[in-house]
């Protein structure tokens, strides 16, 4: 890729623990990622984002970092990490690594020192230690994982943790904290990584004085209400400093924000020209399965970034949310909608993220035994919220029974029915989800770099009633159209041109009798095509607004 590679990149998320196991211990590792680089290159993605592989007690799957410059022995060592970056580059893949700046592990040497040093010490000033209030925590802040966001230590003070107690929040008003992370950035950039996905990018700065939030059930309000510990304006000063570091290295190194904020406009602030390059679009993830729901989010997303010269990003799933096959209804319906959503997502202007396993059509595993659950949400919620383990079950690569070529017996059990989902089973199947992703990702590289314009689809149901409210249609450039039928019944519409890719077999996009060539020939006045329910298609031909 040339300049501004990140503006249109397809970036694949590897949840390292569940991707591939190279040493047979049942836990994915960096060696496993190296072994599967061929799969990623063949898939057609441009970059790989690796979840944390640093030294960690694994209280939160590695997002509790004890040493940011060391690879945890579970995953390999620093030499293996450097080899992975080098081999990915040889295959034309860029590598992003996860950075966790909001909090450390409670076993990080800084926090161990803080506990030993006592109240008022310089060591405690790196974190948020406070005296309690009325015999309880300093304020009413709640952990995203459930319960209060404060834990009391032996000398009576409390420390802040917006996530698990094993993840104490750093105090980013402390210059020592800022200097440390500047150095961590350089450490990994010197080893060739192409950028960073910034965990909890909205969280480092807290409102002055740590005021009460004044509400309960705060975790449900991340994208709907301002909270005194998230999305504070001071975070942007941090990213302006980081952008200077990124720009000082060759090859367009980038920063990507994981930021849960109340609006697309607030999200756009993270990707101003002197801050980060991309931000995850969680409003798109939350869109309801409807033409109106997706159009509203797409319009808001594109409008928000139009003034900051940044691309929007499009994300359907990740390691923190339920897999979209299940969100969209599960079973055959969910799979059908997921195929349509893939084509819609990859047709949009900007950068797209693919979460490992979505190219295989994996559903959420909703029936994991209680005793195997590891997500801290499970314990923190008093066993009322099963957490995120269901989207983290190790991938099925080959064979007819678990562990499906993953390596050793997987750390989370794989369903027996995943034999049909393996990469091996799908690789040569022209109708598989894997084949659909491979075709779409390759075609996507040649899409016009222009924005989209909405088209009036002119859709009708077989009974003759108008159906435009159930269909999205948009063009990019003069020769590309994407159509999506969100309804549960077929619709007919003027053929936008030659069908180049459908979320369902081409034979299901049928010409309407009496309109010669519809759907499979050149565009012509009067030609109409029947588009199946819950499907999407890409067309090449004249685009009329």
Secondary structure, DSSP 8 states (H G I E B T S, - for coil): --TTGGGS-EEEEE-GGGT--SSSSSS--HHHHHHTHHHHHHHT-SEEEE---EE---TTTT-S-SEEEEE-TTT--HHHHHHHHHHHHHTT-EEEEEEE-SB--TTSHHHHHHHHH-TT-TTGGGB-EE--BTTB-SS--B-TTSSBSEEE-TTS-EEE-SS-TTS-BB-TTSHHHHHHHHHHHHHHHTTT--EEEEETTT-S---TT------S-GGGGTTTS--TTSS-TTHHHHHHHHHHHHHTSSS--EEEE----SSHHHHHGGGSTTS-SEE--HHHHT--SSHHHHHHHHHHHHHHHHTTT---EEES--TTS--HHHHTTSHHHHHHHHHHHHHHHHHSSSEEEEETTGGGT--------GGG---HHHHHTTSS--TTGGG------SSSSTTTTSSSS-SS---GGGGGG-HHHHHT-TTSHHHHHHHHHHHHTTS-SS--EE-----EETTS-B-GGGEEEEEETTTEEEEEE-SSS-EEEE--SEEEEESS-GGGSEE-TTSTTTTTS---TT-EEEE-TTEEEEEES----
